[in-house]
Amino acid sequence: MTRSLAQALDSFQPGLPLAVAYSGGADSTALLWACAERWPGQIRAIHIHHGLQAAADDFEQHCRETCTRLGVPLQVLRIDARHAPGRSPEDAARSARYAALCQVAEAAHPPIRHIALAQHADDQVETLLLALSRGAGLPGLSAMPAQWERDGITYYRPLLDVNGTALRDDLRARGIAWVEDPTNADEQYTRNRIRARLLPALETVFPQFRDTFARSAAHAAQAQRLLDELAAQDLAQVGQPPQIARLRELGRDRQANLLRHWLRSVHDTAASTAQLEELLDQIAACSTRGHRIQLKVGAGHVERQGAVLAWYNP
């Protein structure tokens, strides 16, 4: 069930010192204030200046003023989050943010090893709906994890059980100001259309949708963990890189599961459904020594090299 900010913080046990990714918006403002009150002297703030809109300088100034009021050290990093042709602005900004957070964390003295992010229950629902709209598999339907590691940093999302409206109500009750990003109301972005149109309709028809959707995402995440365990076991038997003959001994579904795991865990890439099906067809046809496999998969290519599959990024 959805909880209050105080209830969420009661069960949040991060490593300290803790940095909060602080945009100046309502969600990260609520998280920063709550963490600063709970662990005084142990909290830092990181503000990423995206440079994508005229108000970005005002956001930075607001963050500086808030952190001064809280007595929280603030690190600001300016980045270029413009997206390349063919890539979504949201994906480009997200990748740039994580790279910036890692850069700030490594440059700190001592280095920052724990960072909290302010995504909440509505963000989780939006992520799940986006995944459904794209025909995602279990990794997408698992939505956002509450805790994970990346580049030696542990990231936390302690607000995934908290309604976004509750966060704003809490800030208003305490007289705490935040800034509104004008792009949040721009419905050219799919996530904003979901927030503006779908969530109110879901609230009317399924009042408990945040809780039930969260349970579905948790079930998907559990199933994906089991598939990852199976894939790791199969990869250990098939070899790394995968030996084609041993791979062909598995059923098609287990081949697919192993290949997804291999591409993601070893090469940090993912195959589309069409690419994976074509690769599986080529593996099935690969019964002679001279049979070639060469196929674009994810950001690179998979090819046959002797008895094994290899992935490379030209």
N, C-alpha and C positions, 0 to 999 in steps of 0.2 A: 504494500500500500504506500501511497505517497506520504511523505513526512514533512515536517517543518525543517527550517534551516538548523535550529538548535538540535533537533533529534538527529539530523544527518551528521552534525559535527560531533555529537556524543559518541558515535560509532566509528569516527574517522581517526585512525591512528597512523599518521604518516611518519616517515623518518624526518628528523630535524637536524639542521635548520631546513626550512621549507620555503621554496619560492612559489609565488602565485603569479600565473600569467594574467596580467591586468590590462584590460583594454580601456577601462573607464566606464564601460556599460554597466547596466544594472546587475547582471549575473556575477561578473568578476568583482564588482564593488562589494556585493553582499558576501562573497567568499573571502575577499581580502579583509574586510572588517571583522568577520567572525573569526578568522584564523589569527589576526593580530590581537584580538581580545583573549583568545584561548591560549596562545603561546607567545606572550610578549617577549620581544627581543630575539625571537627565533624565526621571524618571518621577513622575507625579502619580496620585492615586487619586480616583475619584468614587463616592460611595455614595448611592444613591437610597433613601430611607426611604419605603416605600409606605404605611405606616400601616394595613395590612390585617389584621395579626395581633398578638397580645399580645407575641410574641417579637421584634418589629421593633426595640424599644429595645435588647434584648440584642445583636441583630445589629450595630447601630450601635456599641455599646460595644466589641464584639470587633474591628470594623474599625479603630476608633481605636487600640486597643492594638496591633494588628498593624502599622499604619502607623507608629506611634511606634517600634516595634522595628526597622522597616526604614528609618526616616528618610525616609519618603515623605510629602509633603504630602497631606492628605486634605480634600476638600470634600464636605460632606454637604448634601443637599437633601431636604426633606420635601415629599411630594406627596400629592394625593388621587387614588388610582388606582381608586376605585370605578367600576363599570361602569353605564352607563345601561340601562334596560329594552330587551331585544332585542339587546344587544351582549354578546359573550362576555367573561368576566373576563380571559382571556388577552390578547385584542386590546386591551382597555381599558388593562391594565397596560403592555403593550408600547408603545402610543402615548404614554402618560404618561411612560414611561422616556425615550423619544427626545426628547420635548419638554423634559424635565428636563435631559438631557445637553446639549442645545443651549443651554439657559439658563445652565447652569454654565460651559460653554465660552465663551460670549460675555461672561460677567461676569468671567472670569479676566484677569489682567494679566501678560503679554500674553494675548490670547484663545487658547484651545486650538483647534488645527486638526487634531489627530490623536488618535483614540480607539480603543483595542483592546477587543474583546469576547471572551468566553471560551467561546463555543459550540464544541463538539467533534464528533468523528465520529458519536457516538450521537445527538446533537442533529440532525445533518444527516440521518441515516436517519429519525428521527422526523418531521422536516419533510417529507421525501419521501413517507412513508407517509400522513401527514395529507393531503397534496396529492392522492395517488391516491384516498384514501377520499372526497374531495370532487369527484372528476371534474375536477380542475384541468387546464388547458392547459399549454403549455410554460413560461410564467412560473412557475407553481407547481411543475412538475416539475424546474425548474432548481435548486430548493431555495435554500440561502442562499449568497450570493456571499462570496468570501474578502476582497474589498475593494470599496468603493463610496463615493460622495460624496453628502452630504445636508446642505443648509443651510450650505454652505461648509466642512463638516468631512469629512475622510477617515476612514472607519471600516475597521477591520481585524478579521478573524477568523483568527488565525494557528494555531488549534488544530483546524481542521476535519479534519485527517488524524490526530488523536490520539484514541485510545480513552479514554473516560471512566474506565474502571477503571485504566488506566495512569497517569492523572493522580493518582488517589487513592493508588495504590501508591507513586508517587514522593514524595508528601507524607508518607506514613507512614514511608518509609525515612529521611526527613530530619527526622522529628519535628516536623512543622509542623501546627498545629491549624487546623481550619475549623469552621464551623457548618453544621448540617443544617436546611434549611427543612422543617418538618413537612408543608407542603402538597405536597411532592414525592412523598409516599407516598399521597396522596389520589387514589384511582382514580375519583373522579367526573369528573376531568379526563382527556380522551381521550389526551393526550400521556403522562400517567402510566401509563395502561393499556397503551399501546404499549410503554413502557419496561419495565414489570413482566411483561408476558405475551408480547408478540410478539418482542422482541429476544432473550430466551433461546431461544425456539423457532427463530428464524432462525440463531442461533449453532450450534444442534445440526444443522440441516439444511444450511445454507450457511455454513460457517465464515468464508469470505471476503466475507460480504455487505456489510460496510462499504466495502470497496474497489470491489466491483462496482456497488453502488448509487451511489457517488460518481462512477464513470465514466458511468453513465446520466444522472445530474444534469448532468455536464459536457457530455455530448452534447446534452441538452435546452437548456442555456444557449447553446451554440454555435448551434444551430438558431434560437433566439429572437433572437440578435444579427443573424443574416442576415435574419429577418423584419422586425426593426426597421429595418434599412438599407433594405429594399424599401419598407416603409411610409413612411419619411421621404422617399424619392424620389417615391413616388406622391402623398404629401401636397403636396409642392412643385409637382407638376403639376396637381393637383386644386384647390389653393388652400387657404388657411387664413383663415376657416372654409371647410370643403369646399363647393365648388360642386356642386349636385346633378346637373346635366347631365353634368359631367365625371366625377363619381363613378359614374354609371350606365354609363359607357363601359368600366369595369373589370369583370372577372368577379366573381362573388359572393364567392369566397374572398379575393380581393385587396381587395374592398370591406370585408369583415370585418376583415382585417388592418389596413387603413388606419384604420378607425373605432376599433378597440381602441387603436391607437397614438395617435390624436388625443385620445381621451378620457383616456388615461393621461398622456401627455406634456404636453398643454396644459391639461387640467382636473383632473388628479390624481384621476380616478375610473375605475371599471371597470364594464362592463355584465355582467349575468348572461348565460348562454347564451340563455335564453328572451327576454330584452330585446333582445339583439343580433339574434336571428333575426327578431323582430317588426320591428325597425328596418329590417333588410334587405328584408323583405317590403314595408314601406311605401315604401322607396326604389324598389323595382322597380315599384310601382304608381303612382309619382309621375311620370306622363307628361303631365299638363296643368298649366297655370299656376295653376289654382285648387285643386289637390290639397293638402290640409293634412297636415302631419306634426306630431304632438305626442305624445310618449311618455316615460314615466318611464324613465330610464336611469341606473344607478349611484345617486349621491346626489342627482341633480337630474333635469332634463328636457331632451330634445332636441326642437326644433321647427323647422319650416321658416320662414325669414324671407326672403321674396323668392326669390332664386335659390340661397340657401345654407342649410346646416344650422347651427343655433346650439345651444349647451348652456348652460343657466342653472340656478342653484340658488336656488329661490324662498325 
